[in-house]
Amino acid sequence: MTLLKAVRGTRDLLPPETELWNHVEATARRVFARYNFGEIRTPIFEDTSLFARGVGEETDIVSKEMYTWEDRARAQSEKSQSLTLRPENTAGVVRAYIEHKLGESGLLQKLYYIGPQFRRERPQKGRYRQFWQIGAEVIGPPSAGSESPLRDAEVIEMLSSFLDELGITGWTLVLNSVGSASDRPKYVAALREALAPVKDQMSLDNQRRAETNPLRVLDSKDPADEAVIATLPKIADFLDDESKAHFAAVLSALDACGVKYEINPRLVRGLDYYTRTTFEFTHGGLGAQNALLGGGRYDGLSEMLGGPKAPGIGFAMGEDRLVLTLLAALDQSVAPPQAAAFIAPLGEGLNAAALALARELRHAGLSVELGDGSFRLKKSFEAADKTARAIVILGEDELKSGILTVKTFATGVQTKVPRAELAVFLQ
Ligand code: HAM
């Protein structure tokens, strides 16, 4: 029989590495709470048209990378429907914002999410077909201040604080402004004009994009396209005064709190919903897939999905990439967690008493490994040494007298400890 394995591009996350995942998530929850964000959980699959309309038909994500299927109607009351595993979470959050009329409170909605996303990309280091994002969105009616450049700066400042708190150093923040919806047509027209005489020199994909969605030409990672891309007009030269002032205000707020950045006029990001501020945090240690996270403003997304005017800004971090970066700093491995004690019953007749003792210690908040009375003492010691800081021996004498024998591995010292004092001793 052929052995079944996890599907290409997916993987199992195992202990002790999952400790690191939990640590990253706990740090995110702690930091986001300080900025008064609440958690949102949206479904893992959605109507395909949400992504086609939100992320954009001509993006790589929608045109090549989605896991989409036709969900057949089972009953007469059901219609068949095209469904897609979410490739990102912003479209889902904005759909939920519209569906639950969250804008009617008149307040800014500050929502974060943690969960798997799916893209059928070519797997490589830091790039998977099922990957995890930790993201957040700030969205609301303009009267709540959702368009303010202060929101952009605050979100970016939060990210720099998060990475510092997590202990990830050596990142670079790259920023750009892609202008408003009204700046876009002028820039796209200029791109079309510049591309017309040279587009044949590019990859087939980019020749197609030059026709259908010229902005996406800039996303190409094909080295064959680099020379042409370098000659194309820059979006910075097409921003109107309002967009320029907005970007300048974001930069000055970042300057005021000492968050360092670089400006990259080619950072347009691979999703169609962006307006004005776009950004990425990169890390040299990641190799080719060097974006730790990406985000930006999407002032028109709610309206694109049929909702009210609700400007917003957000980001998503690649959790897989955060963990890879932390693992590199730890020299590729996480020490397995150690229980406070391993309880070794001397004989199967003592198994039940051992479970009762383990229950007592666990109720006192200790982490406990429970051996088995069928083990020889030597085997118990070996197992205990690998998994716990101390071994507690429970024989008939110990059970009757209530005085237990404890050996602490770090010191090699063996001690008699009354049962009532055991939890405190092991702490
Ligand atoms: P994105 O740039 O497509 O943006 O993805 C954000 C981050 O997710 C990337 O920087 C990367 O760390 C991680 N990522 C993306 N694809 C993969 C993959 N195949 N394997 C591992 N990690 C990956 C978005 O998804 C937007 N929704 C972000 C956003 C939120 N913009 C505004 N709000």
Residues whose N, C-alpha, C, O or C-beta is under 5 A from the ligand:
A	BS01	HAM	E88 N89 T90 R119 E121 G126 R127 Y128 F131 A136 A291 L292 L293 G294 G295 G296 I313 G314 F315 A316 M317 G318 D320 R321
